[in-house]
Amino acid sequence: MKVKDSLLGDFLVSILIEDEVGGDWWFCGVYGPPRRENRKNLWDELVGLRELCGNRWCVGGDFNIVRRVSEKFNSSTNTRSMKEFDSLIREMDLVDLSLCNASFTWTNFRVVPICCRLDRYLFSNNWAAGFEFCRQEAEAMMVSDHSPVILDICPPKWALAPFLF
């Protein structure tokens, strides 16, 4: 794999990856605005990018918004923003895999903590077809209030079980 091109937006950094096995595809790293009034700009940027990138792309990072009530713990929910985010994902026909190893990716570390799933990878169906074994995994929080989320695109390593009598 190698990088063929790159784009810089207000909320996205995008690279075109040349993949000799599966063909070219785009990866976009996102940092979403924490305030609702600025999210429309991110949504517009994502829609425009999809038109540019075609049908093989993946976007991942901190969207600063939850998609569902179940992705937020110990806090009031902003259902309007959640509905907008969910609608965007549905309208763009993006795949949103469940998260392995954790339910949440961010916490405020208070005595009564607020926990949310702000970080995720979303991708087109055509991208997913090239990486049929992909999964997203949350790693342990070390130095940040966010858990690193790893997108594992490698097939599982199968091994034969030892034969026992």
ZAZASE-663953 format. One record per residue: residue number from 1; residue in one letter; z, x, y of N, C-alpha, C, O in turn. Coordinates in pm, whole numbers, plus 50000, padded with zeros to 5 digits. Each point is the difference from the previous one (the first is absolute). Layout:
<nodes>
num:NUM	residu:A	nZ:Z	nX:X	nY:Y	caZ:Z	caX:X	caY:Y	cZ:Z	cX:X	cY:Y	oZ:Z	oX:X	oY:Y
...
</nodes>
This chain:
<nodes>
num:1	residu:M	nZ:50000	nX:50084	nY:49882	caZ:50000	caX:49916	caY:50118	cZ:50000	cX:50089	cY:50124	oZ:50061	oX:50106	oY:50002
num:2	residu:K	nZ:49869	nX:49848	nY:50101	caZ:50004	caX:50070	caY:50128	cZ:49977	cX:49900	cY:50112	oZ:49943	oX:49893	oY:49979
num:3	residu:V	nZ:50101	nX:50144	nY:50141	caZ:49987	caX:49914	caY:50117	cZ:49862	cX:50021	cY:50062	oZ:49960	oX:50113	oY:50028
num:4	residu:K	nZ:49968	nX:49776	nY:49993	caZ:49866	caX:50006	caY:50060	cZ:50000	cX:49962	cY:50147	oZ:49917	oX:50050	oY:50077
num:5	residu:D	nZ:50176	nX:49863	nY:49964	caZ:50000	caX:49950	caY:50138	cZ:50140	cX:49951	cY:50032	oZ:50081	oX:49978	oY:49910
num:6	residu:S	nZ:49948	nX:50004	nY:50218	caZ:50130	caX:49946	caY:50041	cZ:49985	cX:49918	cY:50127	oZ:49908	oX:50020	oY:50079
num:7	residu:L	nZ:50185	nX:49888	nY:49940	caZ:50006	caX:49914	caY:50118	cZ:50144	cX:49989	cY:50045	oZ:50092	oX:49998	oY:49917
num:8	residu:L	nZ:49929	nX:49995	nY:50212	caZ:50134	caX:49984	caY:50056	cZ:50003	cX:49873	cY:50084	oZ:49922	oX:49986	oY:50095
num:9	residu:G	nZ:50167	nX:49923	nY:49871	caZ:50018	caX:49877	caY:50076	cZ:50136	cX:49999	cY:50067	oZ:50072	oX:50100	oY:49995
num:10	residu:D	nZ:49965	nX:49790	nY:50066	caZ:50131	caX:49989	caY:50063	cZ:50112	cX:49994	cY:49897	oZ:50109	oX:50052	oY:50024
num:11	residu:F	nZ:49866	nX:49885	nY:49861	caZ:50102	caX:49981	caY:49898	cZ:49960	cX:50058	cY:49864	oZ:50079	oX:49998	oY:49906
num:12	residu:L	nZ:49799	nX:50054	nY:50083	caZ:49946	caX:50046	caY:49872	cZ:49938	cX:50139	cY:50012	oZ:49937	oX:50033	oY:50100
num:13	residu:V	nZ:50083	nX:50046	nY:49797	caZ:49926	caX:50125	caY:49981	cZ:49923	cX:49982	cY:49870	oZ:50060	oX:49974	oY:49896
num:14	residu:S	nZ:49809	nX:50038	nY:50110	caZ:49916	caX:49968	caY:49884	cZ:49915	cX:50120	cY:49961	oZ:49951	oX:50074	oY:50085
num:15	residu:I	nZ:50034	nX:49944	nY:49784	caZ:49915	caX:50107	caY:49949	cZ:49907	cX:49945	cY:49892	oZ:50039	oX:49916	oY:49919
num:16	residu:L	nZ:49838	nX:50133	nY:50083	caZ:49903	caX:49967	caY:49897	cZ:50010	cX:50107	cY:49893	oZ:49981	oX:50118	oY:50027
num:17	residu:I	nZ:50049	nX:49840	nY:49852	caZ:50021	caX:50093	caY:49889	cZ:49878	cX:49998	cY:49909	oZ:49955	oX:49894	oY:49956
num:18	residu:E	nZ:49992	nX:50225	nY:50018	caZ:49891	caX:50013	caY:49905	cZ:50062	cX:50022	cY:49862	oZ:50065	oX:50102	oY:49975
num:19	residu:D	nZ:49914	nX:49802	nY:49939	caZ:50055	caX:50005	caY:49865	cZ:49883	cX:50011	cY:49903	oZ:49923	oX:49906	oY:49984
num:20	residu:E	nZ:50064	nX:50209	nY:49953	caZ:49886	caX:50025	caY:49912	cZ:50000	cX:49908	cY:49878	oZ:49895	oX:49977	oY:49940
num:21	residu:V	nZ:50221	nX:49972	nY:50024	caZ:50008	caX:49913	caY:49882	cZ:49967	cX:49855	cY:50036	oZ:49915	oX:49938	oY:49936
num:22	residu:G	nZ:50153	nX:50009	nY:50166	caZ:49987	caX:49857	caY:50029	cZ:49919	cX:49966	cY:50123	oZ:49983	oX:49882	oY:50030
num:23	residu:G	nZ:49968	nX:50216	nY:50043	caZ:49926	caX:49973	caY:50122	cZ:50090	cX:50008	cY:50122	oZ:50122	oX:50014	oY:49988
num:24	residu:D	nZ:49818	nX:49978	nY:50129	caZ:50073	caX:50013	caY:50126	cZ:50089	cX:49879	cY:50025	oZ:49966	oX:49887	oY:49963
num:25	residu:W	nZ:50148	nX:50138	nY:50102	caZ:50089	caX:49891	caY:50041	cZ:50084	cX:50046	cY:50119	oZ:50016	oX:50120	oY:50024
num:26	residu:W	nZ:50036	nX:49784	nY:50049	caZ:50080	caX:50026	caY:50120	cZ:50148	cX:49984	cY:49969	oZ:50040	oX:49908	oY:49928
num:27	residu:F	nZ:50042	nX:50182	nY:50127	caZ:50145	caX:49982	caY:50002	cZ:50043	cX:49993	cY:50145	oZ:49957	oX:50082	oY:50082
num:28	residu:C	nZ:50128	nX:49822	nY:49950	caZ:50049	caX:49981	caY:50137	cZ:50152	cX:50002	cY:49999	oZ:50063	oX:49917	oY:49933
num:29	residu:G	nZ:49996	nX:50175	nY:50139	caZ:50145	caX:50004	caY:50018	cZ:50037	cX:49917	cY:50121	oZ:49937	oX:50011	oY:50105
num:30	residu:V	nZ:50165	nX:49905	nY:49881	caZ:50036	caX:49906	caY:50106	cZ:50144	cX:50021	cY:50046	oZ:50088	oX:50029	oY:49919
num:31	residu:Y	nZ:49934	nX:49956	nY:50211	caZ:50134	caX:49983	caY:50055	cZ:49993	cX:49876	cY:50088	oZ:49943	oX:50003	oY:50109
num:32	residu:G	nZ:50116	nX:49889	nY:49842	caZ:49993	caX:49872	caY:50071	cZ:50100	cX:49993	cY:50114	oZ:50109	oX:50056	oY:49991
num:33	residu:P	nZ:49855	nX:49875	nY:50116	caZ:50092	caX:49984	caY:50112	cZ:50119	cX:49914	cY:49961	oZ:49984	oX:49900	oY:49929
num:34	residu:P	nZ:50137	nX:50137	nY:50116	caZ:50118	caX:49922	caY:49963	cZ:50009	cX:49865	cY:50073	oZ:50072	oX:49911	oY:49955
num:35	residu:R	nZ:49858	nX:50073	nY:50154	caZ:50008	caX:49876	caY:50078	cZ:49881	cX:49909	cY:49968	oZ:49886	oX:50044	oY:49991
num:36	residu:R	nZ:50145	nX:49828	nY:49992	caZ:49901	caX:49901	caY:49960	cZ:49881	cX:49993	cY:50096	oZ:49886	oX:49987	oY:49957
num:37	residu:E	nZ:50140	nX:50022	nY:50173	caZ:49892	caX:49983	caY:50097	cZ:49894	cX:50111	cY:49991	oZ:49889	oX:49983	oY:50051
num:38	residu:N	nZ:50144	nX:50128	nY:49885	caZ:49902	caX:50108	caY:49984	cZ:49929	cX:49997	cY:49865	oZ:49903	oX:50074	oY:49979
num:39	residu:R	nZ:50143	nX:49843	nY:49930	caZ:49942	caX:49999	caY:49865	cZ:49857	cX:49948	cY:49997	oZ:49920	oX:50043	oY:49916
num:40	residu:K	nZ:50047	nX:49866	nY:50173	caZ:49863	caX:49948	caY:50005	cZ:49900	cX:50114	cY:50016	oZ:49892	oX:49996	oY:49942
num:41	residu:N	nZ:50145	nX:50107	nY:50134	caZ:49911	caX:50116	caY:50017	cZ:49980	cX:50073	cY:49867	oZ:49889	oX:50044	oY:49970
num:42	residu:L	nZ:50217	nX:49969	nY:49951	caZ:49988	caX:50062	caY:49868	cZ:49913	cX:49914	cY:49910	oZ:49913	oX:50053	oY:49930
num:43	residu:W	nZ:50109	nX:49816	nY:50070	caZ:49920	caX:49911	caY:49914	cZ:49852	cX:50013	cY:50037	oZ:49915	oX:50008	oY:49911
num:44	residu:D	nZ:50055	nX:49994	nY:50220	caZ:49860	caX:50014	caY:50044	cZ:49942	cX:50134	cY:49957	oZ:49884	oX:50008	oY:49959
num:45	residu:E	nZ:50197	nX:50097	nY:50049	caZ:49954	caX:50133	caY:49959	cZ:49969	cX:50002	cY:49850	oZ:49900	oX:50059	oY:49957
num:46	residu:L	nZ:50184	nX:49876	nY:49963	caZ:49977	caX:49994	caY:49855	cZ:49872	cX:49922	cY:49967	oZ:49923	oX:50043	oY:49914
num:47	residu:V	nZ:50055	nX:49845	nY:50153	caZ:49879	caX:49921	caY:49975	cZ:49876	cX:50081	cY:50037	oZ:49902	oX:50001	oY:49925
num:48	residu:G	nZ:50101	nX:50066	nY:50190	caZ:49886	caX:50083	caY:50040	cZ:49976	cX:50115	cY:49905	oZ:49886	oX:50035	oY:49971
num:49	residu:L	nZ:50221	nX:50023	nY:49981	caZ:49988	caX:50112	caY:49907	cZ:49941	cX:49955	cY:49867	oZ:49920	oX:50072	oY:49940
num:50	residu:R	nZ:50119	nX:49811	nY:50015	caZ:49943	caX:49949	caY:49874	cZ:49849	cX:49986	cY:50012	oZ:49927	oX:50032	oY:49906
num:51	residu:E	nZ:50026	nX:49921	nY:50209	caZ:49856	caX:49987	caY:50021	cZ:49932	cX:50136	cY:49996	oZ:49889	oX:50013	oY:49949
num:52	residu:L	nZ:50176	nX:50088	nY:50105	caZ:49945	caX:50135	caY:50001	cZ:50007	cX:50066	cY:49862	oZ:49905	oX:50065	oY:49957
num:53	residu:C	nZ:50207	nX:49916	nY:49975	caZ:50024	caX:50069	caY:49872	cZ:49925	cX:49939	cY:49883	oZ:49981	oX:50067	oY:49899
num:54	residu:G	nZ:49979	nX:49811	nY:50112	caZ:49933	caX:49937	caY:49887	cZ:50100	cX:49947	cY:49900	oZ:50109	oX:49956	oY:50037
num:55	residu:N	nZ:49854	nX:50049	nY:49836	caZ:50081	caX:49931	caY:49901	cZ:50088	cX:50091	cY:49915	oZ:50059	oX:49952	oY:49903
num:56	residu:R	nZ:49953	nX:50177	nY:50128	caZ:50087	caX:50089	caY:49922	cZ:50095	cX:50070	cY:50096	oZ:49969	oX:50106	oY:50055
num:57	residu:W	nZ:50149	nX:49833	nY:49965	caZ:50096	caX:50064	caY:50089	cZ:50142	cX:49962	cY:49965	oZ:50026	oX:49897	oY:49937
num:58	residu:C	nZ:50065	nX:50189	nY:50106	caZ:50143	caX:49984	caY:49974	cZ:50073	cX:50031	cY:50131	oZ:49967	oX:50097	oY:50067
num:59	residu:V	nZ:50129	nX:49820	nY:49967	caZ:50081	caX:50024	caY:50120	cZ:50146	cX:50001	cY:49958	oZ:50044	oX:49914	oY:49923
num:60	residu:G	nZ:50032	nX:50184	nY:50126	caZ:50140	caX:50010	caY:49960	cZ:50085	cX:50061	cY:50109	oZ:49952	oX:50077	oY:50083
num:61	residu:G	nZ:50174	nX:49887	nY:49916	caZ:50094	caX:50056	caY:50096	cZ:50107	cX:49899	cY:50038	oZ:50032	oX:49909	oY:49924
num:62	residu:D	nZ:50022	nX:50110	nY:50195	caZ:50107	caX:49916	caY:50054	cZ:49937	cX:49891	cY:50087	oZ:49958	oX:50026	oY:50113
num:63	residu:F	nZ:50035	nX:49853	nY:49835	caZ:49943	caX:49889	caY:50075	cZ:50100	cX:49938	cY:50097	oZ:49962	oX:49922	oY:50087
num:64	residu:N	nZ:50166	nX:50113	nY:49899	caZ:50107	caX:49947	caY:50086	cZ:50009	cX:49848	cY:49998	oZ:50038	oX:49938	oY:50100
num:65	residu:I	nZ:49927	nX:50002	nY:49788	caZ:50010	caX:49855	caY:49984	cZ:50009	cX:49971	cY:49850	oZ:49942	oX:50071	oY:49918
num:66	residu:V	nZ:50132	nX:49825	nY:50047	caZ:50006	caX:49958	caY:49860	cZ:49899	cX:49887	cY:49980	oZ:49963	oX:49930	oY:50094
num:67	residu:R	nZ:49994	nX:50055	nY:49783	caZ:49901	caX:49896	caY:49967	cZ:50066	cX:49871	cY:49957	oZ:49950	oX:49891	oY:50028
num:68	residu:R	nZ:50163	nX:50120	nY:49902	caZ:50068	caX:49883	caY:49943	cZ:50149	cX:50005	cY:50030	oZ:50055	oX:50106	oY:50029
num:69	residu:V	nZ:50010	nX:49779	nY:49963	caZ:50145	caX:49992	caY:50021	cZ:50073	cX:50089	cY:49900	oZ:50101	oX:50060	oY:50035
num:70	residu:S	nZ:49849	nX:49950	nY:49843	caZ:50065	caX:50081	caY:49897	cZ:49997	cX:50150	cY:50031	oZ:50069	oX:50078	oY:49934
num:71	residu:E	nZ:49854	nX:49963	nY:50165	caZ:49990	caX:50142	caY:50036	cZ:50098	cX:50039	cY:50111	oZ:49991	oX:50110	oY:50055
num:72	residu:K	nZ:50102	nX:49802	nY:49977	caZ:50099	caX:50029	caY:50104	cZ:50136	cX:49953	cY:49952	oZ:50013	oX:49890	oY:49947
num:73	residu:F	nZ:50089	nX:50194	nY:50071	caZ:50135	caX:49971	caY:49953	cZ:50099	cX:50013	cY:50115	oZ:49998	oX:50099	oY:50073
num:74	residu:N	nZ:50088	nX:49801	nY:49942	caZ:50110	caX:50002	caY:50097	cZ:49955	cX:49991	cY:50145	oZ:50064	oX:50058	oY:50088
num:75	residu:S	nZ:49830	nX:49872	nY:49939	caZ:49953	caX:49987	caY:50137	cZ:49920	cX:49871	cY:50013	oZ:49945	oX:49949	oY:49903
num:76	residu:S	nZ:50052	nX:50000	nY:50220	caZ:49915	caX:49883	caY:50022	cZ:49854	cX:50044	cY:49987	oZ:49965	oX:50115	oY:50026
num:77	residu:T	nZ:49954	nX:49793	nY:49933	caZ:49859	caX:50033	caY:49980	cZ:49916	cX:49948	cY:50115	oZ:50032	oX:49897	oY:50059
num:78	residu:N	nZ:49862	nX:50173	nY:49971	caZ:49905	caX:49957	caY:50101	cZ:49880	cX:49942	cY:49927	oZ:49903	oX:50070	oY:49974
num:79	residu:T	nZ:50105	nX:49802	nY:49994	caZ:49898	caX:49941	caY:49915	cZ:49862	cX:49998	cY:50066	oZ:49899	oX:50006	oY:49929
num:80	residu:R	nZ:50093	nX:49988	nY:50202	caZ:49869	caX:49999	caY:50066	cZ:49928	cX:50132	cY:49976	oZ:49882	oX:50001	oY:49962
num:81	residu:S	nZ:50187	nX:50110	nY:50059	caZ:49939	caX:50131	caY:49975	cZ:49966	cX:50019	cY:49853	oZ:49896	oX:50056	oY:49965
num:82	residu:M	nZ:50193	nX:49897	nY:49948	caZ:49976	caX:50011	caY:49857	cZ:49875	cX:49921	cY:49961	oZ:49917	oX:50048	oY:49922
num:83	residu:K	nZ:50070	nX:49833	nY:50131	caZ:49882	caX:49917	caY:49969	cZ:49872	cX:50066	cY:50050	oZ:49897	oX:49996	oY:49932
num:84	residu:E	nZ:50110	nX:50065	nY:50186	caZ:49882	caX:50070	caY:50053	cZ:49960	cX:50116	cY:49910	oZ:49882	oX:50019	oY:49971
num:85	residu:F	nZ:50216	nX:50058	nY:49984	caZ:49973	caX:50114	caY:49912	cZ:49944	cX:49953	cY:49866	oZ:49902	oX:50055	oY:49950
num:86	residu:D	nZ:50160	nX:49843	nY:49993	caZ:49953	caX:49945	caY:49873	cZ:49858	cX:49945	cY:50014	oZ:49916	oX:50021	oY:49913
num:87	residu:S	nZ:50057	nX:49909	nY:50197	caZ:49866	caX:49946	caY:50023	cZ:49896	cX:50110	cY:50011	oZ:49890	oX:49988	oY:49947
num:88	residu:L	nZ:50145	nX:50120	nY:50123	caZ:49909	caX:50113	caY:50014	cZ:49965	cX:50058	cY:49862	oZ:49884	oX:50026	oY:49971
num:89	residu:I	nZ:50218	nX:49994	nY:49946	caZ:49978	caX:50056	caY:49867	cZ:49910	cX:49908	cY:49918	oZ:49910	oX:50046	oY:49930
num:90	residu:R	nZ:50115	nX:49824	nY:50079	caZ:49919	caX:49904	caY:49923	cZ:49856	cX:49993	cY:50053	oZ:49905	oX:50002	oY:49922
num:91	residu:E	nZ:50080	nX:49991	nY:50211	caZ:49867	caX:49988	caY:50060	cZ:49915	cX:50124	cY:49972	oZ:49878	oX:49990	oY:49983
num:92	residu:M	nZ:50186	nX:50126	nY:50013	caZ:49927	caX:50124	caY:49973	cZ:49986	cX:50026	cY:49851	oZ:49940	oX:50099	oY:49958
num:93	residu:D	nZ:50115	nX:49811	nY:49960	caZ:49993	caX:50008	caY:49854	cZ:50050	cX:50135	cY:49950	oZ:49934	oX:50067	oY:49920
num:94	residu:L	nZ:50185	nX:49972	nY:50128	caZ:50060	caX:50128	caY:49962	cZ:50097	cX:49982	cY:49883	oZ:50065	oX:49896	oY:49988
num:95	residu:V	nZ:49943	nX:50204	nY:49929	caZ:50094	caX:50001	caY:49887	cZ:50132	cX:50058	cY:50050	oZ:50001	oX:50103	oY:50066
num:96	residu:D	nZ:50109	nX:49830	nY:49901	caZ:50134	caX:50045	caY:50038	cZ:50083	cX:50008	cY:49871	oZ:50057	oX:49901	oY:49956
num:97	residu:L	nZ:49948	nX:50218	nY:49986	caZ:50074	caX:50019	caY:49875	cZ:50149	cX:49988	cY:50021	oZ:50051	oX:50027	oY:50109
num:98	residu:S	nZ:50020	nX:49932	nY:49788	caZ:50145	caX:50002	caY:50008	cZ:50048	cX:50145	cY:50006	oZ:49929	oX:50091	oY:49958
num:99	residu:L	nZ:50190	nX:49927	nY:50092	caZ:50058	caX:50133	caY:50018	cZ:50087	cX:50033	cY:49880	oZ:50085	oX:49920	oY:49960
num:100	residu:C	nZ:49895	nX:50197	nY:49982	caZ:50082	caX:50045	caY:49887	cZ:50119	cX:50081	cY:50051	oZ:49989	oX:50067	oY:50103
num:101	residu:N	nZ:50121	nX:49927	nY:49828	caZ:50122	caX:50080	caY:50024	cZ:50089	cX:49950	cY:50113	oZ:50110	oX:50052	oY:50015
num:102	residu:A	nZ:49849	nX:49850	nY:50063	caZ:50084	caX:49950	caY:50110	cZ:49945	cX:49866	cY:50048	oZ:49884	oX:49965	oY:49974
num:103	residu:S	nZ:50199	nX:49961	nY:50097	caZ:49955	caX:49875	caY:50062	cZ:49970	cX:50019	cY:50148	oZ:49921	oX:49926	oY:50058
num:104	residu:F	nZ:50143	nX:50174	nY:50003	caZ:49989	caX:50023	caY:50144	cZ:49966	cX:50146	cY:50027	oZ:50030	oX:50088	oY:49920
num:105	residu:T	nZ:49908	nX:49937	nY:50196	caZ:49961	caX:50137	caY:50036	cZ:50067	cX:50049	cY:50127	oZ:49980	oX:50115	oY:50040
num:106	residu:W	nZ:50098	nX:49801	nY:50025	caZ:50067	caX:50039	caY:50125	cZ:50139	cX:49938	cY:50003	oZ:50022	oX:49890	oY:49948
num:107	residu:T	nZ:50072	nX:50182	nY:50115	caZ:50133	caX:49946	caY:50025	cZ:50051	cX:50055	cY:50132	oZ:49957	oX:50106	oY:50046
num:108	residu:N	nZ:50136	nX:49820	nY:50015	caZ:50061	caX:50049	caY:50124	cZ:50130	cX:50075	cY:49974	oZ:50064	oX:50046	oY:50095
num:109	residu:F	nZ:49978	nX:49969	nY:49780	caZ:50118	caX:50077	caY:49959	cZ:50130	cX:49953	cY:50065	oZ:50091	oX:50081	oY:50020
num:110	residu:R	nZ:49920	nX:49792	nY:50012	caZ:50126	caX:49949	caY:50057	cZ:50093	cX:49959	cY:49887	oZ:49963	oX:50000	oY:49883
num:111	residu:V	nZ:50162	nX:49964	nY:50155	caZ:50099	caX:49957	caY:49900	cZ:49946	cX:49879	cY:49924	oZ:50009	oX:49994	oY:49878
num:112	residu:V	nZ:49937	nX:49911	nY:50195	caZ:49929	caX:49887	caY:49939	cZ:49852	cX:50024	cY:50031	oZ:49950	oX:49960	oY:50105
num:113	residu:P	nZ:49979	nX:50106	nY:49804	caZ:49865	caX:50047	caY:50033	cZ:49895	cX:49890	cY:50001	oZ:50008	oX:49901	oY:49927
num:114	residu:I	nZ:49893	nX:50121	nY:50158	caZ:49877	caX:49922	caY:49995	cZ:49902	cX:50085	cY:49921	oZ:49986	oX:50120	oY:50025
num:115	residu:C	nZ:49946	nX:49819	nY:49881	caZ:49901	caX:50071	caY:49918	cZ:49869	cX:49921	cY:50003	oZ:50001	oX:49877	oY:49996
num:116	residu:C	nZ:49887	nX:50195	nY:50013	caZ:49869	caX:49936	caY:50006	cZ:49897	cX:50082	cY:49923	oZ:50018	oX:50120	oY:49977
num:117	residu:R	nZ:49876	nX:49814	nY:49985	caZ:49884	caX:50071	caY:49946	cZ:49896	cX:50007	cY:50112	oZ:49920	oX:49908	oY:50018
num:118	residu:L	nZ:50082	nX:50203	nY:50055	caZ:49907	caX:50019	caY:50112	cZ:49880	cX:50084	cY:49960	oZ:49895	oX:49995	oY:50066
num:119	residu:D	nZ:50120	nX:50083	nY:49827	caZ:49899	caX:50099	caY:49962	cZ:49927	cX:49953	cY:49875	oZ:50062	oX:49950	oY:49906
num:120	residu:R	nZ:49807	nX:50067	nY:50093	caZ:49920	caX:49954	caY:49886	cZ:49859	cX:50056	cY:50011	oZ:49959	oX:50053	oY:50103
num:121	residu:Y	nZ:49969	nX:49933	nY:49786	caZ:49857	caX:50027	caY:49995	cZ:49929	cX:49868	cY:49974	oZ:50043	oX:49920	oY:49918
num:122	residu:L	nZ:49848	nX:50060	nY:50153	caZ:49912	caX:49884	caY:49979	cZ:49860	cX:50055	cY:49978	oZ:49963	oX:50102	oY:50059
num:123	residu:F	nZ:49959	nX:49834	nY:49856	caZ:49866	caX:50053	caY:49977	cZ:49904	cX:49890	cY:49957	oZ:50040	oX:49894	oY:49953
num:124	residu:S	nZ:49832	nX:50137	nY:50064	caZ:49895	caX:49905	caY:49962	cZ:49989	cX:49992	cY:49849	oZ:50038	oX:50092	oY:49927
num:125	residu:N	nZ:49909	nX:49796	nY:50026	caZ:49979	caX:49983	caY:49856	cZ:49905	cX:50106	cY:49944	oZ:50019	oX:50047	oY:49888
num:126	residu:N	nZ:49880	nX:49990	nY:50188	caZ:49905	caX:50102	caY:49953	cZ:50067	cX:50136	cY:49989	oZ:49966	oX:50078	oY:49911
num:127	residu:W	nZ:50128	nX:49952	nY:50179	caZ:50075	caX:50125	caY:49988	cZ:50086	cX:49995	cY:49874	oZ:50006	oX:50096	oY:49924
num:128	residu:A	nZ:50060	nX:49791	nY:50054	caZ:50088	caX:49985	caY:49883	cZ:49923	cX:50014	cY:49869	oZ:50054	oX:50050	oY:49902
num:129	residu:A	nZ:49821	nX:49907	nY:50097	caZ:49920	caX:50011	caY:49877	cZ:49979	cX:50145	cY:49959	oZ:49985	oX:50029	oY:49882
num:130	residu:G	nZ:50015	nX:50062	nY:50214	caZ:49984	caX:50142	caY:49970	cZ:50129	cX:50069	cY:49959	oZ:49998	oX:50111	oY:49948
num:131	residu:F	nZ:50115	nX:49822	nY:50076	caZ:50131	caX:50058	caY:49969	cZ:50082	cX:49894	cY:49927	oZ:50101	oX:49952	oY:50050
num:132	residu:E	nZ:49854	nX:50013	nY:49831	caZ:50058	caX:49886	caY:49929	cZ:50146	cX:50018	cY:49961	oZ:50068	oX:49902	oY:49972
num:133	residu:F	nZ:49982	nX:50221	nY:50025	caZ:50138	caX:50024	caY:49961	cZ:50092	cX:50022	cY:50121	oZ:50116	oX:50038	oY:49982
num:134	residu:C	nZ:49836	nX:49938	nY:50138	caZ:50081	caX:50034	caY:50118	cZ:50127	cX:49915	cY:50007	oZ:50004	oX:49885	oY:49957
num:135	residu:R	nZ:50099	nX:50176	nY:50100	caZ:50127	caX:49932	caY:50023	cZ:50070	cX:50067	cY:50116	oZ:49980	oX:50120	oY:50024
num:136	residu:Q	nZ:50101	nX:49804	nY:50049	caZ:50076	caX:50059	caY:50110	cZ:50146	cX:50007	cY:49961	oZ:50059	oX:49904	oY:49950
num:137	residu:E	nZ:49999	nX:50213	nY:50076	caZ:50137	caX:50027	caY:49958	cZ:50082	cX:50047	cY:50120	oZ:49956	oX:50086	oY:50077
num:138	residu:A	nZ:50163	nX:49857	nY:49938	caZ:50092	caX:50045	caY:50104	cZ:50082	cX:50116	cY:49945	oZ:50052	oX:49994	oY:49889
num:139	residu:E	nZ:49959	nX:50110	nY:50190	caZ:50083	caX:50115	caY:49965	cZ:50133	cX:49987	cY:50073	oZ:50016	oX:49914	oY:50086
num:140	residu:A	nZ:50079	nX:50171	nY:49880	caZ:50133	caX:49995	caY:50062	cZ:49993	cX:50041	cY:50148	oZ:49924	oX:50089	oY:50037
num:141	residu:M	nZ:50156	nX:49843	nY:50047	caZ:50012	caX:50039	caY:50140	cZ:50075	cX:50132	cY:50008	oZ:50108	oX:50014	oY:49941
num:142	residu:M	nZ:49837	nX:50082	nY:50130	caZ:50065	caX:50131	caY:50010	cZ:50043	cX:50029	cY:50144	oZ:50119	oX:50020	oY:50027
num:143	residu:V	nZ:49786	nX:49983	nY:50065	caZ:50032	caX:50037	caY:50138	cZ:49960	cX:49893	cY:50100	oZ:50024	oX:50015	oY:50119
num:144	residu:S	nZ:49917	nX:49879	nY:49834	caZ:49950	caX:49895	caY:50088	cZ:50067	cX:49868	cY:49965	oZ:50065	oX:49987	oY:49896
num:145	residu:D	nZ:49918	nX:49914	nY:50192	caZ:50046	caX:49865	caY:49967	cZ:49893	cX:49924	cY:49920	oZ:50019	oX:49883	oY:49967
num:146	residu:H	nZ:49870	nX:50183	nY:50003	caZ:49894	caX:49944	caY:49916	cZ:49996	cX:50073	cY:49866	oZ:50024	oX:50121	oY:49993
num:147	residu:S	nZ:49945	nX:49805	nY:49903	caZ:49970	caX:50061	caY:49870	cZ:49854	cX:50042	cY:50001	oZ:49914	oX:49923	oY:50044
num:148	residu:P	nZ:50056	nX:50197	nY:49909	caZ:49859	caX:50034	caY:49984	cZ:49939	cX:49909	cY:49893	oZ:50062	oX:49976	oY:49896
num:149	residu:V	nZ:49819	nX:49975	nY:50129	caZ:49931	caX:49917	caY:49903	cZ:49878	cX:50077	cY:49953	oZ:49913	oX:50036	oY:50080
num:150	residu:I	nZ:50081	nX:49990	nY:49791	caZ:49894	caX:50079	caY:49940	cZ:49899	cX:49906	cY:49936	oZ:50037	oX:49908	oY:49926
num:151	residu:L	nZ:49836	nX:50115	nY:50102	caZ:49894	caX:49926	caY:49932	cZ:49950	cX:50087	cY:49886	oZ:49930	oX:50099	oY:50023
num:152	residu:D	nZ:50105	nX:49864	nY:49857	caZ:49962	caX:50075	caY:49881	cZ:49868	cX:49942	cY:49948	oZ:49995	oX:49884	oY:49958
num:153	residu:I	nZ:49899	nX:50197	nY:50044	caZ:49869	caX:49952	caY:49957	cZ:49959	cX:50058	cY:49865	oZ:49889	oX:49975	oY:49952
num:154	residu:C	nZ:50199	nX:50102	nY:49987	caZ:49968	caX:50065	caY:49872	cZ:50026	cX:49906	cY:49883	oZ:50096	oX:49922	oY:50001
num:155	residu:P	nZ:49819	nX:50085	nY:49898	caZ:50028	caX:49921	caY:49880	cZ:50128	cX:50047	cY:49934	oZ:50035	oX:50117	oY:50012
num:156	residu:P	nZ:50036	nX:49794	nY:49920	caZ:50123	caX:50043	caY:49932	cZ:49969	cX:50104	cY:49894	oZ:49893	oX:50001	oY:49939
num:157	residu:K	nZ:50203	nX:50087	nY:50040	caZ:49985	caX:50103	caY:49898	cZ:50051	cX:49942	cY:49868	oZ:50121	oX:49985	oY:49979
num:158	residu:W	nZ:49787	nX:49982	nY:49935	caZ:50036	caX:49944	caY:49871	cZ:50025	cX:50113	cY:49903	oZ:49929	oX:50101	oY:50000
num:159	residu:A	nZ:50169	nX:49881	nY:49919	caZ:50029	caX:50099	caY:49895	cZ:50027	cX:49925	cY:49870	oZ:50058	oX:49891	oY:49999
num:160	residu:L	nZ:49900	nX:50168	nY:49895	caZ:50028	caX:49940	caY:49870	cZ:50147	cX:50017	cY:49967	oZ:50056	oX:50108	oY:50017
num:161	residu:A	nZ:50003	nX:49787	nY:49936	caZ:50140	caX:50008	caY:49957	cZ:50004	cX:50077	cY:49869	oZ:49911	oX:49987	oY:49917
num:162	residu:P	nZ:50193	nX:50092	nY:50065	caZ:50009	caX:50073	caY:49873	cZ:50011	cX:49902	cY:49884	oZ:50064	oX:49895	oY:50010
num:163	residu:F	nZ:49873	nX:50141	nY:49882	caZ:50003	caX:49916	caY:49880	cZ:50130	cX:50026	cY:49925	oZ:50032	oX:50115	oY:49967
num:164	residu:L	nZ:50043	nX:49780	nY:50007	caZ:50127	caX:50013	caY:49928	cZ:49993	cX:49920	cY:49870	oZ:49945	oX:49891	oY:49997
num:165	residu:F	nZ:50111	nX:50165	nY:49896	caZ:50007	caX:49929	caY:49871	cZ:50121	cX:49910	cY:49998	oZ:50024	oX:49932	oY:49900
</nodes>
